[in-house]
Amino acid sequence: MHDFKLRRGQLYCERVAVNRIAEAVATPVYVYSHHTLVDHFQKLQRAFRRLHPMICFSVKANGNLAILKILVGRGAGLDIVSGGELYKALRAGCPPGRIVYASVGKSRQEIREALRAKIFCFNVESIAELEAINEEAGRLGRIAPVALRVNPDVEAHTHRYITTGTAESKFGIPLAQAESLIAGRWRALASTRLLGFHLHIGSQITKAAPFIEAIRRVGRLIERIRRRGMQIEWLNLGGGLGIVYKAERPQTAQAFAEAVLPHLLPLKTRLILEPGRFIAGNAGVLITQVLYRKETHGKRFLVVDAGMSDLIRPALYGAYHEVVPVISDKRQATSDKRQAYDVVGPICESADVLARDRRLPTLGEGDRLAILGAGAYGFVMASNYNGRTRPAEVIVKGSRWFLVRKRETRADLLRGETTPAALTT
Ligand SMILES: Cc1ncc(COP(=O)(O)O)c(C=O)c1O
């Protein structure tokens, strides 16, 4: 469910016509619905209320400060993967006790920053990293709270680039290795405290079965560790809940909770969830404008002013995003008046195709399109490739809208660059 609806031929976000926003701030522009964001967060909260989970929104999905503040203000924690995201999380006012930190490559400096900030826990991805955290915590006179990110070797049945819990993936520690680490080497690591385990088996997972299998496997590990007399207090189930991009039928938060709770409750652990896409994905669209209509040998293209520098998912993952005209002309609404187009960006790369073979009405220069489902892994992956300025971001709340990030300027393209005279003489 989301709050982008066609009304009398116009696309609305909540009670604001998207076209009005595009007229005011130009295109490309990301538009997010405040209500959808909060609603998705609260649906998960309600579905898992028996366990009072800590729900840590995954900053990597959408790091806009206003979005982080909206969710933190509703009680969300944040899942971060870098010192930069730690900085943002703190600037968003997130209590450090609600920040969890994953990433296979935390630098020593990032580890120190997180220790000084007193985050809730490090999700540790390797033994070498655990030793580094232990050393840094020892130097600072702290005890680092740690969850081991285990790799349960389950197939998540999603795109191979967003599968993270199989044996050949770089993420996490194999279950057997985690067990022998806890039983052996860990005893010497005086400056860490084991809170529990972390899982994240992939993204855009539409069924509960892979999660259940992962819980079963980590559950057996928890049992064995407890038999050794050690406490395991927390289980972090990660993110990964799928959403509708095309015709997927992902589970609702309620159905997901009903499926996994019978496997979680017997473990008697506290629960952390790290959703990104589930909260933000369908809460945002990218608005773009047609520059040219072009026909070649039997192929039709709409060349638009947004490209892979603004939304890289189609080029990176072959991801599907629904494309709808922001204003639909009634005369052209019937499908027989529509023709198949590839919607392409202006970037000099063959991969710069936002949507292939879409039946769209005849559109011309200046007509606007909305690329749906762009609220997660959209702006955060935008770049300045081809000398392009990154787009603006807007949040709609009811009948009002707010610019929450200005479009970059040409000066931003040179920010931080210097050319010492010696190089040019
Ligand atoms: C460790 C971790 N947690 C949570 C997420 C969020 O995933 P999703 O947006 O699919 O919910 C990711 C995404 O890559 C991740 O790597």
The ligand as a Gaussian input file, in Angstrom:
#p B3LYP/6-31G(d) Opt

LIG

0 1
 C       22.818000      -5.837000       7.122000
 C       21.647000      -5.298000       6.401000
 N       20.521000      -5.030000       7.093000
 C       19.418000      -4.525000       6.485000
 C       19.406000      -4.262000       5.133000
 C       18.158000      -3.698000       4.532000
 O       17.633000      -4.550000       3.590000
 P       16.206000      -4.291000       2.948000
 O       16.238000      -2.922000       2.373000
 O       16.071000      -5.338000       1.927000
 O       15.200000      -4.415000       4.033000
 C       20.535000      -4.553000       4.363000
 C       20.536000      -4.316000       2.913000
 O       21.431000      -4.585000       2.190000
 C       21.693000      -5.069000       5.016000
 O       22.803000      -5.326000       4.336000

